[in-house]
Amino acid sequence: MNGRLRNQWLLQQKELYGNFLYLEKKENISVDRKTNLDDFKNQINNCQNCKLSLNRKNIVFGIGNPDADLVFIGMAPNENEELIGEPIVGAVGELFDNILKAINLDRKNIYILNILKCKPPNNINIQQDEIDQCIPHLDTQLNLINPKLIIVLGEIAGQKLLHIDLPLNEMRKNTYQYNGIELMVTYHPDALIKNSNLKRPAWEDFKNMRNKYLKEDKF
Ligand code: SF4
């Protein structure tokens, strides 16, 4: 069924049965998104587009709800994330879960990604060519998920994604656009564990995000 016929069919079904069936159809869209993301994951699982593939143990594709309106993006996986194959795990993950809970969200509502899917050596020395090679993967993921808001976690991730040279303390005061999606930048939970003084400004950011977006029913 092409797009026009599908829309006509949905409108007919909505007229006949109300929102119930319409919402059931939305579930099908969700299944499509999940399938498309799974397919894409299989497609890049062996990616060798940059030298980070050479010492890779696991690709860290990202995880979450394929229908999420809110996507968090960090810079790159660390050792733990690479071992487990998921972003934001361990003690950092626990803190992140607590922050989400404090704004009435949990991992079932969101999707978590990194700009780089493979761990850089010592988690530093990220090279521009590695980012250039991996950004198309991120763009495809965002295209498939189609979120309403991106929260970037960490200064380097914000600078690399936005191509700007501002410190995080400046970036977090602004709202940006990435591929037509609204984007905000705040501290990575890993930084909050290393420096507890950052917890207060990070909490302000999450509260702002909650007040601005949850009250507008964007999710
Ligand atoms: S970092 Fe990205 S581009 Fe480089 S090998 Fe991994 S998936 Fe491919």
Residues whose N, C-alpha, C, O or C-beta is under 5 A from the ligand:
A	BS01	SF4	I44 C47 Q48 N49 C50 L52 S53 L116 K117 C118 E130 Q133 C134
